[in-house]
Each structure stands twice: as C-alpha cells, then as structure tokens.
C-alpha cells in the first residue's frame, strides 16, 4: 500500500530515487535525491538527500512543486546505486573481499538505523574513484558485523585470501568491521606469514552514505596501498587525524581501536604507523622500517597455517578479583592470557590458583592492561613470584594479539609448542624497542 509520502510524490510524477528540484512556498529551491523514509518519520514529510550529502525533511505544507531533473539513481532494497564506469586493465589487479562492518553499511531508511549492505559493488557505485586506482574484482566472503566473527571465520578468511593469492593478484583489500579488526589482522598476520603481496584490512567508523563518512578515503587509500606498497604482509589502513587527506598504515599485529566513534580511532601501539597514504596518491614511509621483520613485495616465504583453537582465554585482572574465576578455566582450556596491572601484576590471592593452573599443564602468559609499554616481572615481588610459578611474560605484545597467537599456535603446532613460540617474535607482535616520541 502506498504511503502518504508516495501518494504525495505521485502528484508531481516523481518517486524515490529521482533527482529533483523541490520548490518551496517561500521561493527557495532545494536539489537532491528523494529518499525512502524510516518508520519514525512524520507521515506528511518527504526526505531529500542534498548534494552535500546531508538529509533534510520537508513538510508537505511547505512544498509548492517538485520537478524531476534527471534519473540518476536506482533504488533496490533502500540502497541507492550510481551507474559506474567500466574497469581498466592497465591498473594493479586488486581483489576486494567483503567480510562486513560499517564500511559495508548504509542507513536503513525504514528505521533510521544502520544496516549491513548487500553487495560490495555498491561501494564502487558510491565511490566510483576506486576504478581510477585499481582493476578490481569484488567477492563477498560473509556479511557479519565484526563482533560476531569467530575462530572459524578467521580460518575461512585466511583460506580465501590464500586462494586469491595463488590465483595471482597484486594485492588484496578486506572490508571489515572495526570493532574486532585488530583481532582479524593479527590472525591473518600469523596464518599468512610470508605472503608475497600486501593484504590490507580496512573499515570505517561511519557508514558510507553519511557526509562525514571515512569510508571513501579509507577504501581509496587501501586500494592504492594494495597496488603500490613496496612491502608484503598484513596491514590495517584507517583514517588518521582530523582532516580527510591522510590514512595511517598499521602493522597487523600492533594495531588497536582506541576510540569508540572517532574516525581516527586506530593507533599503532609502542610504534608509530609504519607509513601514511596521502590523498590516496602518495605513500610516505617511515625511516625505522629496517628495524622490523618485513619483506618486500614479491619476496615469498609463505607458511600457510590457518587453524585457530578455541581453547584460549583472555582474562583482565581487576582489584578484588575472585580466584574462583581462574578455576573455571582449568577445564578444557590450553592457555590463559592475563591482562595484568602495570608491569604485569595480579593480587596475592590469585597466585595460589595460578600455581595450581600451571601445575595442571595449562600455559599462562602475562600482558599489561596499560596498552603501552613492556611487561617486566623482575621489578616487584609479585612479578618475581609469578615467574617462579611459571607465568611467561610477553614483552610488549598486545593482549588481543597474544590471545590470537596462542590460538594459532595450538591450532597449527599443538599446545606443547606454546612455551617455545609465544615469547618469540613471528610477525612483529614483539618489537625490539618501544618508539617514544615518533610519529
């Protein structure tokens, strides 16, 4: 059944998706695209997406007439698509793999909320400049917000990237939600260690149809990076600073989302971003890259190991924490990552339980909830007692990365290799020095 708005638009011979001029009773005129309304909109209004990207609601009583200018958009399931140009084969060949997240989301005009889009090609419709940067193909692996991803999903993503790599592409861009992007980037850093091309994970903090969205600059920069970055490996490309011309490039094992909503939410920890992409036309490399374990593009030494165990726990210690919580993990778990306070501490009440856990054969590792800095269990009595018990410190490894790494080690080598491999740097998860004051 037609809504009031649809019947009103029908009087002027226009419909949702048309590009129109709306002439108001005060003599002014607004140009934009007629949008479907969400269920909370006033019945006697129309929604117009202006040329600047903002939406405006206009009451019927203020409208003199509406004239259709041109048919520019088509509407499918409330998703607007702009017809784009053909692809060019003289550009780097990049595969875009879609996992989900805000970068693949748009406003649902029935509810006013954000929902996952259907097809990564829609991003090309919205951001046609991508076709000037790369010869692209798109494929949906899954469509999930990142908080719903599992260990099995990391395996599926790893296998798809490996398959695409063997088919021969210059780079891969993965569209991913931001909430757990750091977990997936760490997972791929281990499962695809030694891959000979850049694998770039990218997301956005704001949906692609919002005027303040970071989707366009992030995606364009990720594509340019995938086609032109001189290093291979797994990286994260996300908005940097308050302007729209700079995107930071982060190591896949050293990146963290540190703000809930800012566009520049992602930071490299204990190290600056390894590079920046400016205006998606130029890569600015940092001078310290020689200190890191990095391979040039084309230098393949891939060890494809895509299995991740679910038998790992990540536990944040807090004041007054009951030792009973740790006892729960004595069943079925093979490794425990503790986020300790400061240099890597827990209360004395927890020590006896940890001693029993280690004696039972479960490996316990220590990281710091401080985020920045290095674990050191040799400074205070508590730390030295943890060492005596058999707790293994993990230097400056991020706790999220440690969780993923332990899962990967168990899945591909077995729990008996945890004590050997966890303290060893494999994919820049441990860096030799903390970079202070560099940007």
RAWO-V438353 format. One line per field, one symbol per residue. phi: phi as a letter, one per 20 degrees, with the letter a starting at -180 (. if undefined). psi: psi as a letter, one per 20 degrees, with the letter a starting at -180 (. if undefined). A space follows every 50 residues. Layout:
BEGIN
phi->???
psi->???
END
This chain:
BEGIN
phi->.fegffffffgdmcbgnfecddeefeneccdrdfdfeefefffdcddcef fenedcecfgfeeeaccfeaedcddclmdecdfdffedeeegeceededq nffdcbfefednedcffecfffffffcffgfedbedcdbeeaccfffefc gffgfffgffffffgffnceacddebfegcgfffffgffefdgnfecfdd ebbbecffeefefeffffffffffffecfedepdcddbgcmeeddccedd ffdcdbedbfcffefecedmbfgfacddllcbddefeeffedecdfgnee bfceceeceeecddcefbgnfffffffgefdmedbcddeeelfpccfffe gfffffffffoeeccdcdffmeocfbeeedggfffffffofdfdldffff fffffffffffdcoffeffeefeefdcmfcdfbeedneb
psi->pqrgghhghhhjkrrpiqprpoprhjirqpqappqqqriiqphlqqppor hjiqqpppqhiipgrpppgqohqqpolkppppprrqqpijrpopppppha ahhkqrpojhiiapqprhphhhhhghmiihiihqoqqqpogrnqqhiiqr hhhhgggghgggggghinrirppppqqhgkhhghhgghhghkpjqjrpoo pqaqhqqijqhjqjgghggghgggghiipiqraprpoqqpaiajippqoq qhikqqojqhiqhlhpqppjqrqirqppkkippoqqijhiirnqqqpinp lpnonjppqilpqopoqqpjpphhghhhjipiqhqpppnrqcilqrrhhh ggghghgghijpppqprpiifqappojigrggghhhghhjppqkckpqhg hggggggggghhhqhijghghgippglkhpqhqpopiq.
END
